[in-house]
Amino acid sequence: MSLNIPSVKVPRVVIIGGGFAGLELANELGNKAFQTVILDRNNHHQFQPLMYQVATAGLEPSSIAFPFRKIFQKFRHFHYRMVSVLKIFPEKKRLLTDNGEIYYDYLVIATGAGNNFFGNANIEKYAMPMKSISEALALRNTIFQRFENALTSEEETEKQANLNFAIVGGGPTGVEIAGALAEMKNAVLPKDYPEMDFTKMRIIIIQGDDRLLSAMSPKSSEKADLYLKELGVEILYNTRVTDYDGASVTFNNHDSIATKTLIWAAGVIGNRIAGLNEAVYGPGGRIFVNEFNQCAAHESIFVIGDVANVQGDELYPNGHPQMAQPAIQQGKLLAKNLVRLQNNEAMKPFKYKNLGNMATIGRNKAVVELPNSKFQGFFAWLVWLVVHLRSIIGVKNRFIILLNWIWNYFTYNLSLRLIIRSKDKSL
Ligand SMILES: Cc1cc2nc3c(=O)[nH]c(=O)nc-3n(C[C@H](O)[C@H](O)[C@H](O)COP(=O)(O)OP(=O)(O)OC[C@H]3O[C@@H](n4cnc5c(N)ncnc54)[C@H](O)[C@@H]3O)c2cc1C
């Protein structure tokens, strides 16, 4: 017995990670002739695209996090264990976790990507990332703590450093959080803090490139720039952060800005587990796999989602975009391919079907690029809203999110602006 999982006659598929890719695979394997084991260090799947709304008090964390045990209640031969996987032993077909070992017949690595601080220890120590629910909640606490500190601060420079919010990265995450902060500054905060002058609050995006949303068209970048500037967001283009000490951020042009809050929305790196040969790793810590998501050196190991660099799709020679759709589509195909493999049939190669790209800016604008059309503004925002609502797991969550959005839209006044810190002694 490993991790107290019974041995059965059907082959065991162990999936590391219950993100978009791992969850889709597990759902598709469902009641098929495998024993499916999903290992994740969290006990819930998290819907990252709406994480910025948790960080800016627009949504409750429970609206975008779903317990694995509830998701998989309906399946037989299915086991979930909350563990961190530490090492893979490909020759023995075994894994070491922080709570014991487990063997596999097929291993699927779906560990996603983590924050990349490009080796800068200071930035890693002081900047606030937003890749998990706990990081989003920590950011929410920090944002509201800054306003409390600004209010009580008697020193003008100290007050201003509390009111300066710097966001590193002008991709969708940076753009979305900047828009949400700006809406809060304009419509909510002056009511909560009538004694404070919010014209002094600065929201600054620091973008290394010469345009925002560089994975989208120049027209979408232009509109994102326009919408954000209309909301009062400042954007520093062609600027890179070189250091941050928790009080002041410095740039490659030697300028600096005093800020207590540096939000890190720049760069990801594949979540790595020890044990695989160094040669399997490519740029961004992604693992090279063939067109069947299979590791060339170990045929019972498959890799899907953000951490996979799939070769053989001629439109994406450098790997697929690190987004939800490629992860979901890879998970879906791999389930079919594992069944084919069991039946001694040929596996099908992965071809990514691009369903589009979008980002929202503030409470009622977005930029949307679908395979056959590109549009921006209010209608784009409605499309963004429907697409995200449809992707959320569970009717109750969809209903709660829709209700929150409608309430927020008409009243500008969700009451989630709470600072709640954990005092857990049980761990
Ligand atoms: C803030 C933010 C906003 C985003 N917005 C969008 C968007 O609007 N649209 C879009 O398409 N994409 C968006 N993305 C990207 C999208 O979320 C990812 O592409 C997607 O989550 C990748 O899925 P995945 O399954 O590969 O990895 P993930 O969803 O990251 O899941 C990986 C899982 O592996 C687990 N794990 C990792 N290492 C271990 C280990 N050693 N042991 C046990 N468990 C482990 C983690 O706990 C996690 O549950 C966003 C990402 C972020 C961070």
The ligand as a Tripos MOL2 file, in Angstrom:
@<TRIPOS>MOLECULE
LIG
   53    58     1     0     0
SMALL
NO_CHARGES

@<TRIPOS>ATOM
      1 C1         -3.3790   35.5300  -11.8440 C.3       1 LIG1
      2 C2         -3.5250   34.6580  -13.0730 C.ar      1 LIG1
      3 C3         -4.4890   34.9730  -14.0390 C.ar      1 LIG1
      4 C4         -4.6410   34.1600  -15.1720 C.ar      1 LIG1
      5 N1         -5.5980   34.4990  -16.0880 N.ar      1 LIG1
      6 C5         -5.8010   33.6910  -17.1590 C.ar      1 LIG1
      7 C6         -6.8370   33.9690  -18.0940 C.ar      1 LIG1
      8 O1         -7.5670   34.9580  -17.9630 O.2       1 LIG1
      9 N2         -7.0220   33.1020  -19.1360 N.ar      1 LIG1
     10 C7         -6.2340   31.9940  -19.2920 C.ar      1 LIG1
     11 O2         -6.4440   31.2240  -20.2440 O.2       1 LIG1
     12 N3         -5.2250   31.7180  -18.4490 N.ar      1 LIG1
     13 C8         -4.9930   32.5290  -17.3780 C.ar      1 LIG1
     14 N4         -3.9910   32.2430  -16.5020 N.ar      1 LIG1
     15 C9         -3.1310   31.0930  -16.7680 C.3       1 LIG1
     16 C10        -3.8080   29.7950  -16.3640 C.3       1 LIG1
     17 O3         -4.3290   29.9110  -15.0670 O.3       1 LIG1
     18 C11        -2.7790   28.6580  -16.4720 C.3       1 LIG1
     19 O4         -2.3570   28.5830  -17.8020 O.3       1 LIG1
     20 C12        -3.4010   27.3370  -16.0440 C.3       1 LIG1
     21 O5         -3.7620   27.3830  -14.6860 O.3       1 LIG1
     22 C13        -2.4310   26.1850  -16.3060 C.3       1 LIG1
     23 O6         -3.0100   24.9910  -15.8460 O.3       1 LIG1
     24 P1         -2.1030   23.8200  -15.2580 P.3       1 LIG1
     25 O7         -3.0390   22.7070  -14.9570 O.co2     1 LIG1
     26 O8         -0.9740   23.5580  -16.1590 O.co2     1 LIG1
     27 O9         -1.4700   24.3890  -13.9130 O.3       1 LIG1
     28 P2         -2.1580   24.9980  -12.6130 P.3       1 LIG1
     29 O10        -3.5620   25.3900  -12.8730 O.co2     1 LIG1
     30 O11        -1.2100   26.0260  -12.1160 O.co2     1 LIG1
     31 O12        -2.1880   23.7730  -11.5960 O.3       1 LIG1
     32 C14        -1.0350   23.1610  -11.0870 C.3       1 LIG1
     33 C15        -1.3940   22.3750   -9.8460 C.3       1 LIG1
     34 O13        -0.2690   21.5900   -9.4640 O.3       1 LIG1
     35 C16        -0.1190   21.6110   -8.0540 C.3       1 LIG1
     36 N5          1.2900   21.3380   -7.7680 N.ar      1 LIG1
     37 C17         2.3780   21.9530   -8.2730 C.ar      1 LIG1
     38 N6          3.5220   21.3760   -7.8370 N.ar      1 LIG1
     39 C18         3.1260   20.3610   -7.0360 C.ar      1 LIG1
     40 C19         3.8470   19.3850   -6.2910 C.ar      1 LIG1
     41 N7          5.1870   19.3130   -6.2880 N.pl3     1 LIG1
     42 N8          3.1460   18.4870   -5.5600 N.ar      1 LIG1
     43 C20         1.7920   18.5320   -5.5280 C.ar      1 LIG1
     44 N9          1.0740   19.4190   -6.2350 N.ar      1 LIG1
     45 C21         1.7190   20.3260   -6.9810 C.ar      1 LIG1
     46 C22        -0.5880   23.0060   -7.6690 C.3       1 LIG1
     47 O14        -1.0220   23.0450   -6.3230 O.3       1 LIG1
     48 C23        -1.7390   23.2410   -8.6490 C.3       1 LIG1
     49 O15        -2.9890   22.8320   -8.1170 O.3       1 LIG1
     50 C24        -3.8130   33.0310  -15.3530 C.ar      1 LIG1
     51 C25        -2.8460   32.7280  -14.3850 C.ar      1 LIG1
     52 C26        -2.7130   33.5170  -13.2590 C.ar      1 LIG1
     53 C27        -1.6760   33.1690  -12.2110 C.3       1 LIG1
@<TRIPOS>BOND
     1     1     2 1
     2     2     3 ar
     3     2    52 ar
     4     3     4 ar
     5     4     5 ar
     6     4    50 ar
     7     5     6 ar
     8     6     7 ar
     9     6    13 1
    10     7     8 2
    11     7     9 ar
    12     9    10 ar
    13    10    11 2
    14    10    12 ar
    15    12    13 ar
    16    13    14 ar
    17    14    15 1
    18    14    50 ar
    19    15    16 1
    20    16    17 1
    21    16    18 1
    22    18    19 1
    23    18    20 1
    24    20    21 1
    25    20    22 1
    26    22    23 1
    27    23    24 1
    28    24    25 2
    29    24    26 1
    30    24    27 1
    31    27    28 1
    32    28    29 2
    33    28    30 1
    34    28    31 1
    35    31    32 1
    36    32    33 1
    37    33    34 1
    38    33    48 1
    39    34    35 1
    40    35    36 1
    41    35    46 1
    42    36    37 ar
    43    36    45 ar
    44    37    38 ar
    45    38    39 ar
    46    39    40 ar
    47    39    45 ar
    48    40    41 1
    49    40    42 ar
    50    42    43 ar
    51    43    44 ar
    52    44    45 ar
    53    46    47 1
    54    46    48 1
    55    48    49 1
    56    50    51 ar
    57    51    52 ar
    58    52    53 1
@<TRIPOS>SUBSTRUCTURE
     1 LIG1         1 GROUP 0 **** ****
